[in-house]
Amino acid sequence: MSRPRLYRRTWRHARFNLAVLLTIVVVAYAGVPQVVRVIDALGGYTAGHYEPKDGERGQWLQRSDDEGLLTRIPWGTVFNITLFLLVAVMWLTFFPSRVSRRPPH
């Protein structure tokens, strides 16, 4: 195998390994805690009677929506979404879709 061909093949594998590693890190950092939080919330709410948090929840639903959308989103959520978008851009940049070399029939 020629040296340039070997280099391209090795770099392709290295890029793939880097993309997989970064994807795993981002999913473990940003995705897993959110899923665990939702699962804990689903299992923890069993209100068979009135609880004080129900009144707070009702007040929260009745409050005015004059605040902007970005002021209600926590910065941690924005950061996690940005990480997911960067991983998506990385995958699309490193591994663009393959185009068929055969002419259409």
N, C-alpha and C positions, 0 to 999 in steps of 0.2 A: 504494500500500500504506500502510495506516495506521501511525502511529508505534509503538503497542504491539505490533502484529503484526510489524513489522520488527525490533523489539527482541527479541521472543521467538525469531524465526527466527535472528537474529544470535547470541543467547546459546546457542541449541541447537548451532549450528556451532562456537562457541567452546568449549563444553563437550566436544563430540566431539573437537576438535583437542587440547584439554588432556588428555583421557583417552588418546588415541592416543599423544601425546608421553610421558606418564608410563608407559604400558605399554611403550613402546620402551626407555625408560631403565631400567626395572626388569628387563626381560628381558635387556638388554645387560649390566647390572651383576650380576644374580644368576643368570641362566640360562645364558648363553653360557660363562662359565668352568667351570661344572659339566659341561656337555656336552663341552667340550674336554678336561677332566681325564679323563672316562670314555673318550673316544676314544684319548687318549694311553695310558691304562692298558691298554686292549684291545690296542693295537698293540705295546706294550712288553714284554708278558709272554710269553716264548717259552722256558720252562725245559725243556730236554731232559735235564738232569741236576740233581743236588741242588744247591741254593743255600742259603746261610745264612738267607736270609729265609723259606725254607720252614719251617725249625724254629721261627722266631719266630711265623710264622703258626699253626703247630700249637699252640704254647703259648698264643697269644691265644685260639684256639678252645676250649682246655681250661680256661681260667680260670673262676673262679666268677662267677656272675651276680648277686651280692648287691648290686651297685651299682644305683642307681636309673636309670631311663631318661633322665631329664633331665641327669644328671651325665655321661652318655656322649655327648650331642649337643653339638657345638661351638656356641658362641654365634653364629658366622658363619652357620651353617646355620639357626638359629632366626631370625636377622635376615632372611635371604633368604626364608624361608617367610612371615614376617610381611609382607614387602614384596609378595609375590605375593597374599596374602590382602587386603591393603589395595587393590591394583589391582582385584581381583575385586569388593570392596565398592564401590569407586568406579564401576565399570561398572554394577553393579546399581542404585546410587543415582542416577547421572546418567541412565541409560537403562533405565527399568523396562520390562518386557514390555508390548507393546501389547495392549489388550483390545478385542475386537470390539464395535462399537456396535450390531450387528444382533442382535435377539432370536433365540434358538434356534428351530428349526422344530419 
